[in-house]
Each structure stands twice: as structure tokens, then as C-alpha cells.
Amino acid sequence: MKASLEYFLILAVSVFVVGSIAGALLDRPVFMSYVYSDSMTPTLNKGDLFFINPFSRSADVGDIIVFNLRGSWTVHRVVAIVENGYITKGDNNVATDQQEGRASPVSKDKIAGKVLTIGDSPSKSHNWERIFKEDSLEELKCCLRH
């Protein structure tokens, strides 16, 4: 039983490592990404690490997708489906990404994947940003010494 668990953990870590390397080579998020802004607060907060299904290129209203918007990767919610794609909006934003012609509807070829959810909540790890702050690293080193 213990050996099976170890093999499963090694396999899971390997998939994420390979996915991360593939994402870096392809210049797109694969399996997971990091929140860089407050546009999806309170659903996803700046600093959260979230998980992606990179094989899902279609979405329904209410789904959270990762897509290329004007040259950068964005994670927003689908608020409408139109003939030529998806209308998207950050939960914390007033306007849609496409309002007043700022961007075209998101086509399927611009989607990197759909954010994995458990129930209605995205699967995420809270605020990884703080782990990389110097004070937190010092606290971690101190705890590991004891």
C-alpha cells in the first residue's frame, strides 16, 4: 500500500513537472498557473496557484477559462456565449473584456484550458506568493532546523 502511494505521488509530481516544462517551451500554462492580479477576487486571489484542465477547450456560462487576451494569459469567467466565441469577465471587474470593442470574443483556439473546480469552487492553493517572501523562508528554515 505504501509503495503504491509513493508511486502515485511520483507519477503526479512527474506529470506536473513535465507539464510545467511543456508550458515553458510552448509559452502557455499547462496543468497549473499563478494569479497575477485581483481581477478574479474573491474567487481567485492574487498569489493563488490554480489547476487547469488543458484538454478542455470548450466552456459553458459560469466556467472559468485560461485564454490568451491581447498577448497575455488571462483567467476569467465565461459570462456569455456568442456565435464567434466567449464573452469573458473577471469576477472583480465592472466590464467584460470585450466591452466597447476592447477585445474580440475568445475563440476556442485562444483557450489554454478550463480551471478545475470542486463543486463551484476552483481547485487552488492559497497565496503561494507569501511562501517566496524572504521572511517566510527564514521562518521555514528555522522550523526545519528544529
TORSE-884432 format. One record per residue: residue number from 1; z, x negated, y negated of N, C-alpha, C in turn. Coordinates in steps of 0.05 Angstrom, whole numbers, padded with zeros to 5 digits. Layout:
residues N
seq	n.w	n.u	n.v	ca.w	ca.u	ca.v	c.w	c.u	c.v
NUM	Z	X	Y	Z	X	Y	Z	X	Y
...
This chain:
residues 146
seq	n.w	n.u	n.v	ca.w	ca.u	ca.v	c.w	c.u	c.v
1	00000	-00017	00024	00000	00000	00000	00000	-00017	-00025
2	00017	-00038	-00025	00019	-00056	-00048	-00007	-00071	-00052
3	-00020	-00080	-00031	-00045	-00094	-00032	-00067	-00076	-00044
4	-00067	-00050	-00035	-00087	-00031	-00045	-00084	-00027	-00076
5	-00059	-00025	-00084	-00054	-00022	-00113	-00063	-00047	-00129
6	-00057	-00070	-00118	-00066	-00095	-00131	-00096	-00096	-00133
7	-00110	-00089	-00111	-00140	-00089	-00111	-00151	-00069	-00131
8	-00138	-00046	-00133	-00146	-00025	-00152	-00143	-00036	-00181
9	-00120	-00048	-00186	-00116	-00059	-00213	-00135	-00081	-00220
10	-00141	-00098	-00201	-00160	-00120	-00205	-00188	-00108	-00211
11	-00195	-00088	-00195	-00221	-00074	-00199	-00223	-00061	-00227
12	-00202	-00047	-00235	-00201	-00034	-00261	-00203	-00054	-00284
13	-00188	-00075	-00282	-00189	-00096	-00303	-00217	-00108	-00304
14	-00228	-00114	-00280	-00255	-00126	-00279	-00276	-00108	-00292
15	-00275	-00082	-00286	-00294	-00063	-00298	-00291	-00064	-00329
16	-00267	-00064	-00339	-00264	-00065	-00368	-00273	-00091	-00380
17	-00268	-00113	-00366	-00277	-00139	-00376	-00308	-00141	-00376
18	-00320	-00132	-00354	-00349	-00132	-00353	-00361	-00113	-00374
19	-00348	-00090	-00377	-00357	-00071	-00398	-00355	-00083	-00426
20	-00333	-00097	-00431	-00329	-00109	-00457	-00350	-00131	-00462
21	-00356	-00147	-00442	-00376	-00168	-00445	-00403	-00155	-00450
22	-00410	-00134	-00434	-00435	-00120	-00437	-00437	-00108	-00465
23	-00415	-00096	-00475	-00414	-00085	-00502	-00419	-00106	-00523
24	-00408	-00129	-00519	-00412	-00150	-00539	-00441	-00160	-00539
25	-00453	-00162	-00515	-00481	-00170	-00513	-00500	-00149	-00523
26	-00494	-00124	-00518	-00511	-00102	-00527	-00505	-00092	-00555
27	-00484	-00103	-00568	-00475	-00095	-00594	-00469	-00065	-00596
28	-00454	-00056	-00576	-00446	-00027	-00575	-00420	-00025	-00559
29	-00404	-00006	-00565	-00379	-00002	-00549	-00386	00008	-00521
30	-00371	-00003	-00502	-00374	00006	-00474	-00346	00008	-00463
31	-00339	00031	-00453	-00313	00037	-00440	-00290	00041	-00460
32	-00288	00025	-00481	-00266	00028	-00500	-00275	00018	-00527
33	-00260	00027	-00547	-00265	00018	-00575	-00239	00021	-00591
34	-00240	00012	-00615	-00217	00010	-00633	-00223	00026	-00658
35	-00203	00041	-00668	-00206	00057	-00692	-00202	00040	-00717
36	-00222	00040	-00734	-00222	00023	-00758	-00215	00038	-00784
37	-00215	00065	-00783	-00210	00080	-00808	-00192	00104	-00802
38	-00185	00118	-00823	-00168	00142	-00820	-00184	00168	-00818
39	-00210	00166	-00813	-00227	00190	-00814	-00221	00210	-00792
40	-00209	00201	-00770	-00203	00220	-00748	-00173	00226	-00746
41	-00157	00218	-00765	-00128	00224	-00765	-00125	00254	-00767
42	-00107	00266	-00752	-00086	00255	-00735	-00094	00252	-00706
43	-00119	00259	-00699	-00127	00257	-00671	-00129	00228	-00661
44	-00142	00212	-00677	-00143	00183	-00672	-00135	00169	-00697
45	-00116	00152	-00696	-00106	00138	-00720	-00116	00109	-00721
46	-00117	00099	-00745	-00126	00072	-00749	-00108	00054	-00732
47	-00122	00036	-00716	-00107	00019	-00698	-00106	00028	-00669
48	-00113	00053	-00664	-00113	00063	-00636	-00136	00052	-00620
49	-00132	00047	-00595	-00152	00039	-00576	-00158	00064	-00560
50	-00184	00071	-00558	-00191	00096	-00543	-00212	00089	-00522
51	-00215	00106	-00503	-00232	00102	-00480	-00256	00120	-00481
52	-00279	00109	-00472	-00305	00122	-00474	-00318	00125	-00447
53	-00332	00148	-00443	-00349	00151	-00420	-00377	00144	-00430
54	-00387	00119	-00423	-00412	00110	-00434	-00436	00124	-00421
55	-00432	00139	-00400	-00454	00153	-00386	-00459	00181	-00397
56	-00441	00190	-00414	-00444	00217	-00426	-00459	00215	-00453
57	-00483	00225	-00453	-00499	00224	-00478	-00503	00252	-00490
58	-00491	00272	-00478	-00493	00299	-00490	-00465	00309	-00495
59	-00463	00328	-00513	-00437	00337	-00522	-00438	00367	-00529
60	-00414	00379	-00529	-00411	00406	-00538	-00395	00406	-00564
61	-00396	00428	-00579	-00380	00430	-00603	-00351	00425	-00596
62	-00337	00408	-00611	-00309	00401	-00606	-00306	00374	-00592
63	-00327	00364	-00579	-00325	00338	-00566	-00325	00316	-00587
64	-00312	00294	-00580	-00312	00270	-00597	-00331	00250	-00585
65	-00350	00241	-00602	-00370	00222	-00592	-00370	00197	-00608
66	-00380	00175	-00596	-00383	00149	-00609	-00413	00146	-00613
67	-00422	00142	-00638	-00450	00141	-00644	-00456	00121	-00667
68	-00481	00114	-00669	-00489	00096	-00690	-00497	00112	-00715
69	-00482	00108	-00736	-00487	00121	-00762	-00493	00100	-00783
70	-00517	00100	-00792	-00527	00082	-00813	-00519	00052	-00806
71	-00523	00045	-00781	-00520	00017	-00773	-00492	00009	-00764
72	-00473	00028	-00764	-00446	00020	-00754	-00437	00042	-00734
73	-00420	00033	-00715	-00410	00051	-00695	-00388	00068	-00706
74	-00389	00094	-00701	-00371	00114	-00713	-00361	00132	-00691
75	-00336	00141	-00693	-00325	00161	-00675	-00317	00186	-00691
76	-00332	00208	-00686	-00327	00233	-00700	-00331	00256	-00681
77	-00322	00279	-00689	-00324	00304	-00673	-00350	00318	-00678
78	-00361	00330	-00657	-00385	00347	-00660	-00375	00374	-00671
79	-00387	00383	-00694	-00379	00408	-00705	-00401	00429	-00703
80	-00426	00420	-00697	-00448	00439	-00693	-00470	00424	-00678
81	-00486	00441	-00665	-00510	00430	-00651	-00534	00443	-00664
82	-00553	00426	-00672	-00578	00436	-00684	-00601	00427	-00667
83	-00625	00436	-00674	-00649	00430	-00658	-00653	00400	-00653
84	-00648	00383	-00673	-00654	00355	-00670	-00629	00337	-00667
85	-00606	00349	-00659	-00583	00332	-00654	-00557	00346	-00660
86	-00537	00330	-00667	-00510	00339	-00671	-00501	00335	-00700
87	-00486	00354	-00710	-00473	00352	-00736	-00444	00342	-00730
88	-00436	00321	-00743	-00410	00309	-00738	-00393	00307	-00762
89	-00367	00305	-00757	-00347	00303	-00779	-00322	00290	-00769
90	-00310	00273	-00785	-00283	00263	-00779	-00263	00284	-00783
91	-00243	00286	-00766	-00222	00307	-00769	-00208	00306	-00796
92	-00207	00283	-00808	-00193	00279	-00834	-00212	00280	-00858
93	-00238	00284	-00852	-00258	00284	-00874	-00263	00313	-00883
94	-00270	00316	-00908	-00276	00342	-00920	-00304	00351	-00913
95	-00323	00333	-00913	-00351	00340	-00908	-00361	00328	-00882
96	-00383	00340	-00872	-00396	00329	-00848	-00410	00303	-00856
97	-00417	00288	-00836	-00432	00263	-00840	-00460	00269	-00850
98	-00470	00293	-00845	-00498	00300	-00852	-00500	00316	-00877
99	-00477	00323	-00890	-00478	00340	-00914	-00494	00327	-00936
100	-00509	00343	-00949	-00526	00335	-00972	-00546	00313	-00964
101	-00554	00312	-00939	-00575	00293	-00930	-00565	00264	-00928
102	-00539	00260	-00927	-00529	00232	-00925	-00537	00219	-00899
103	-00541	00234	-00878	-00550	00223	-00852	-00564	00246	-00837
104	-00581	00237	-00819	-00594	00257	-00801	-00575	00266	-00780
105	-00580	00289	-00767	-00564	00296	-00744	-00565	00274	-00723
106	-00544	00271	-00708	-00541	00250	-00688	-00558	00257	-00664
107	-00578	00241	-00658	-00594	00245	-00634	-00581	00232	-00610
108	-00588	00241	-00586	-00576	00231	-00561	-00579	00201	-00559
109	-00601	00190	-00569	-00606	00161	-00565	-00587	00144	-00583
110	-00574	00157	-00602	-00555	00143	-00620	-00526	00144	-00609
111	-00522	00158	-00587	-00495	00162	-00576	-00489	00140	-00556
112	-00466	00126	-00560	-00456	00106	-00541	-00440	00119	-00519
113	-00430	00143	-00524	-00414	00157	-00503	-00396	00177	-00516
114	-00381	00191	-00498	-00362	00211	-00507	-00334	00201	-00502
115	-00316	00206	-00520	-00288	00198	-00517	-00275	00213	-00494
116	-00263	00199	-00476	-00249	00211	-00454	-00225	00227	-00464
117	-00221	00250	-00453	-00198	00267	-00461	-00182	00275	-00437
118	-00157	00280	-00442	-00139	00291	-00422	-00129	00317	-00434
119	-00139	00339	-00423	-00134	00365	-00436	-00151	00365	-00462
120	-00138	00369	-00484	-00152	00369	-00510	-00147	00343	-00526
121	-00132	00325	-00514	-00125	00300	-00528	-00141	00276	-00518
122	-00151	00259	-00537	-00165	00235	-00528	-00147	00216	-00513
123	-00158	00202	-00493	-00142	00182	-00479	-00142	00157	-00497
124	-00118	00148	-00505	-00116	00126	-00524	-00090	00111	-00520
125	-00090	00087	-00530	-00066	00071	-00531	-00059	00069	-00561
126	-00034	00075	-00567	-00026	00077	-00595	-00025	00050	-00609
127	-00037	00048	-00632	-00035	00027	-00652	-00034	-00001	-00641
128	-00055	-00010	-00629	-00057	-00038	-00619	-00057	-00058	-00642
129	-00062	-00049	-00666	-00063	-00067	-00689	-00036	-00081	-00693
130	-00014	-00066	-00688	00012	-00078	-00693	00018	-00100	-00672
131	00006	-00099	-00648	00011	-00120	-00628	00002	-00147	-00638
132	-00019	-00147	-00654	-00031	-00172	-00663	-00020	-00183	-00689
133	-00001	-00168	-00700	00013	-00178	-00724	00032	-00201	-00716
134	00034	-00220	-00733	00050	-00244	-00726	00079	-00237	-00719
135	00092	-00219	-00734	00120	-00212	-00728	00123	-00201	-00700
136	00104	-00183	-00692	00105	-00171	-00666	00102	-00192	-00644
137	00084	-00211	-00648	00080	-00233	-00629	00105	-00250	-00626
138	00118	-00255	-00648	00143	-00271	-00647	00165	-00255	-00631
139	00167	-00229	-00636	00186	-00213	-00621	00179	-00213	-00591
140	00154	-00211	-00585	00145	-00211	-00557	00152	-00238	-00544
141	00147	-00260	-00558	00153	-00287	-00547	00183	-00289	-00542
142	00199	-00279	-00561	00228	-00280	-00559	00237	-00265	-00534
143	00226	-00241	-00530	00234	-00224	-00507	00226	-00237	-00481
144	00203	-00250	-00480	00193	-00263	-00456	00210	-00287	-00448
145	00222	-00300	-00467	00239	-00324	-00462	00265	-00316	-00448
146	00274	-00291	-00452	00300	-00283	-00441	00298	-00270	-00415
